[in-house]
Amino acid sequence: MERLFNFAAGPAVLPESVLAQASEQLLSLGETGIGVLEHSHRGDAFAEVITSAEARIRRLAALPDDVEVLFLQGGASLQFAMVPANLRDDQHIANYINSGTWSTKAIEAASATGRVHVAASSESTQFRDLPGPPVLSDAPAYLHYTSNNTIAGTQFPIPPSRPPGVPLVCDASSDILSRPLDLNQHDLVYAGAQKNLGPAGLTLVLVRRDLLQRGPTQLPPVLRYATHAAAGSLYHTPPAFSIYVTELVLEWLEEQGGLDVVAQRNRDQAARLYDRIDTSDVLECRCDPAARSAMNVVFSTGSPETDQNFLSHCQAAGVVGLKGHRSVGGLRASLYNAQTDAAIDRLLEVIDAFEAEATA
Ligand SMILES: Cc1ncc(COP(=O)(O)O)c(C=O)c1O
């Protein structure tokens, strides 16, 4: 069966070489005679996988030694609750930058259990640009932002500034390891794996060790970062298969030449698509050019019927996954790390043909 060109926002395209390798190992992981799905998470074979995954993340992101790498479950959405539960006490206020739907959800989760201050927001422009500099509350527990806004199609070019001593927390679910990641400028970074890292099921958390003992002590153990750090992410059964495939993706990322090389490819792919949309007579991208995401190119024809017609043209050419998020409609091309130049070529051909037909 021929594979399609997949522009879905997540779960998303993975490197084909990784998929081929993973499928081979289903029957036997290496020479073990036991498939990768069947290994105990406490056995030697899996220990090798998780140790290697951590080492690769440390190398790729040049992590400082005082940063813990945690492999958790529950998606980024569970982190919306775990971050305030671990980092905020009754005396402190959780500060958030609201740059889109996912920030709004993080704010909702934090508001359910304590005090929250929205330090900056671009809601008034329907999140088409990035919020201005944050204005923090008194006694901030931390400042949280979403580095890439998967639905709105915007991305912070650099992390927001904050006063010294205020931990910076980042939801990097849709751009983790798509460009160099500076953990010297962050205190906690989390991401669901299903866009840039691997299959759904794994949530990566990078957290500075000195944050582990903060917050209320009466949290159930499974919700405490300190529990997972002390247990090497084996407090309970981790998402073993997702970690395994992620390890292969990390190996692939290293083979590509690391994050600088991958970031350049991501930028080049995005630039080709934005340039084509900006010069198109039938497509438009309404995001502030200074805020545009290299991961999720959000655009439309301006009419739901014509968007649907465009999607049909894509489908006929083997190009899928371009429907915009159900909350905003329109079109969206996701260009995560594993997106290929061939897929961009094909999408540009579809745009050319669609435009020629529409303007004939
Ligand atoms: C930026 C961002 N944060 C959070 C989420 C929610 O992730 P999950 O489904 O892993 O909870 C998503 C999902 O698309 C996302 O793009």
The ligand as a Tripos MOL2 file, in Angstrom:
@<TRIPOS>MOLECULE
LIG
   16    16     1     0     0
SMALL
NO_CHARGES

@<TRIPOS>ATOM
      1 C1          0.6350   22.8360   22.5190 C.3       1 LIG1
      2 C2         -0.2090   21.6840   22.9940 C.ar      1 LIG1
      3 N1         -0.3710   21.4960   24.3090 N.ar      1 LIG1
      4 C3         -1.1150   20.4870   24.7830 C.ar      1 LIG1
      5 C4         -1.7510   19.6110   23.9390 C.ar      1 LIG1
      6 C5         -2.5880   18.4890   24.5230 C.3       1 LIG1
      7 O1         -1.8360   17.3510   24.4530 O.3       1 LIG1
      8 P1         -2.3490   15.9200   24.9600 P.3       1 LIG1
      9 O2         -3.3810   15.4910   23.9990 O.co2     1 LIG1
     10 O3         -1.0840   15.1160   24.9210 O.co2     1 LIG1
     11 O4         -2.8750   16.0840   26.3430 O.co2     1 LIG1
     12 C6         -1.6010   19.7490   22.5620 C.ar      1 LIG1
     13 C7         -2.2580   18.8070   21.6380 C.2       1 LIG1
     14 O5         -2.3580   19.0050   20.4600 O.2       1 LIG1
     15 C8         -0.8090   20.8220   22.0760 C.ar      1 LIG1
     16 O6         -0.6470   21.0040   20.7650 O.3       1 LIG1
@<TRIPOS>BOND
     1     1     2 1
     2     2     3 ar
     3     2    15 ar
     4     3     4 ar
     5     4     5 ar
     6     5     6 1
     7     5    12 ar
     8     6     7 1
     9     7     8 1
    10     8     9 2
    11     8    10 1
    12     8    11 1
    13    12    13 1
    14    12    15 ar
    15    13    14 2
    16    15    16 1
@<TRIPOS>SUBSTRUCTURE
     1 LIG1         1 GROUP 0 **** ****
